[in-house]
């Protein structure tokens, strides 16, 4: 459980945080604090952003239109998160929400929707996904919020691939190393790519493996749903190449 | 993708499978084949059970009340699955459905609901969960279906714990080894235990770690939702101590 001394309410803010700094709260934040949590001025809360870490703060004003809080004391310094992207074919609403929510909990730095040949979802509601990412980050004790990028096609993703980042492609067919093995050897920036329910087209897999930054990896002998594969791959990577040795803060 | 030669329809049956053996199909199976998949006698399908493996079969009769299929040829021999139990505090409907569905995909042999101090779900619909487990097993190419056990209290679970099986307790608080480290060293029967959203009570954690078969393990620095923790823990265990090196069958 969380230490009794700390407020449970935890909000991500864009503004700088520092001792004695006033921070404006947005209308949706004010609505949540007032309407859902029933907080009033004077209540404690925690504020965080990736540059300044996590701060204990006190609610100063709260109206329907917004509010403000005063940062009092730093609880956690900023800490770099593992440099891991999750690239995934969009799936239907509940499943894509799960990918974003659980991808945030499992520490992805970037969530990149990718359209592939067999992707049968045509539109992605980025506003909804970004709101899910913020909510999940606030709940899971992260110090940052994953960047939910605009969707791209697979060809464009590969054409613009940054130098020095490996791409671990979760492949159900063809030769592949176990993800655990590839992750244990990985060093530096990485990305996972998970296809849609129908998998990658053979031509897509052929094109993928021609890139020197691509590593085909396997997730075991069972066929995983797309959202399961994304969550499982993140968990395995973090446990072996990421911050899986860390422990949750503020636990007693 | 699945090899073109193989029917996509895959059903778990209790009956023995063997060359030329007729297998009765249940009313729900007949309903699914007729009403959802629009199959007719003569259609190919795959049947499996953990004792006889997976068989190519042909639909012989199909009515509203049931049907029958004739097993023709064995596609895969039976293969032992990793001996891994997932013990988990029941969570609300969507999340517990996800635990069962994805727990099946990730190869849990037993799914054991466990009531703990902070579990705020009082009832578990076992019929629904068992149906989800069968459907997920049929979809993910497993040769067996995980056993969804009747819920028990944590005390009863520990009191009746079988000799020789380790229990990896996912603990957010207190001393714990990284799960990846504990899994890499594990040999023999194992179980994972994941608590409810509120975590374990301190007294529960104290009681747990007094048992010699208990190993407290951590899943990294973020607080995971209960369903995320269950899925992540299974993925990590399978990748290091289970069948994570295996590849899906029938892929070209």
Interface residues (C-beta under 8 A of the other chain):
Chain A: X1 X94 X98 X101 X102 X105 X106 X107 X139 X140 X141 X142 X172 X173 X174 X176 X178 X179 X180 X198 X199 X202 X218 X219 X220 X221 X222 X223 X224 X225 X228 X231 X232 X233 X234 X235 X236 X238 X239 X240 X242 X243 X244 X245 X246 X247 X248 X249 X251 X252
Chain B: X1 X94 X98 X101 X102 X105 X106 X107 X139 X140 X141 X142 X172 X173 X174 X176 X178 X179 X180 X198 X199 X202 X218 X219 X220 X221 X222 X223 X224 X225 X228 X231 X232 X233 X234 X235 X236 X238 X239 X240 X242 X243 X244 X245 X246 X247 X248 X249 X251 X252
